[in-house]
Amino acid sequence: MSAKPLNKSQTYQALAENSGLSKKQVAAFFDSLSKLIQQQLGKKGPGILAIPGLLKLKRISKPATKETTKPNPFKPGEMMVVKAKPARNLVKAQPLKNLKEMIK
């Protein structure tokens, strides 16, 4: 099974054919969807966005961690240094029920 995934223009073309819109209108929709995601998941937004019937996007803020030492799981009795990590924001996508049923 080596079917290739659709690229951006093929996706726009397929959506345009299925919806009766032009490729420019489909591209404009995706641009506005990108802006909406940025507003909702950005610093000033609520950090969560549900795309109806498909998925829910969540912003998860991970705090910074300090450098620590802990036991090495591969060499018992030896300690290892775990490097410090800066604070960061992650985006998690959670599929909704309709999407799960579509791929069955």
N, C-alpha and C positions, 0 to 999 in steps of 0.2 A: 504494500500500500504506500505508494510514493506520490500521492497527489500533492501538487504544490499549493500553498496558501495564496489567496488573492492579494495582489499588491494594492496600493492606495487607489490608483486610477481604475483598476478592475472592480474594486469594491464600490467606488462611486458610480461606475457604469451599471453594475448589477442593481444597486439600490435605486438608481434613476429609472431603470426599466421596470422594476417591481412596483414603484410608487407612482409612476407617471409624472415625476418631477424632472427637471433638467439636471445635468451634472453640476451646473453652477449653483443651483438651489441646494443640492445635496451637500456640496462643498461648503456653502454658507451655513447650512445647518450644523455641520461638524465644527466649524469655526465658532459658532455661538455656543455649542455644547462645551467646547474647550474653555471658553471664557466663563461659562457658568460653573464648571468644575473648579476652575481657578478661584473664583469668588467664594464658593462654598467650602473648599478645602484649604484656602489660604489662611493666613494668620488672623484676619479679621472675621472670617466666616465661622459657621458653627462646627465645621470639621466633619460633616457627614452629608452625603448626597445619595439619594435613592433614584436610580434610573428605572422608572416603573416597568415591572414585569421582567427585568433583566438582572440587575445587580445593585448592590449597595456599596458605595465607596466611603471609607473612613480614614481620617488622618490620625495617626498614632504618634504622639510625641514621646521620644525616648530621651531620658535625661542623660547628662554626661556621667561617665564612670571614672573613678580614680584608678590609678595603677595599683594592683594588688598581687599578692602571692597566694598560690593555692597548690594543693597536691597535684602532681603530674599523673594523669590517668594511665599513661603508657609505661611509666617507670615508677612503680610503687616505692614510697619512701623518699622520693625526690620532690622538691618544690620547684614550681615554675612561676615566672613573672607574667601576669596578664596585663597587657598594655592599656593605658587610659584611652577612652573613646570620647569624642565630642558629642554634644547633644545633637539630635537629628530628628527629622520628621519622616515617617514612613506612610505609604498609602496602601491600604489593604482593600481588596475587592472581595466581597462576599456574594456568591450567586444566590438569587432568589428562587423561590419554588418553581415559577414558570420556566426559568432557564434550565433548571435541573430536569424538568419534564420534557423539554424540547429535545434534549440529547439522548434520551432513553432509547 
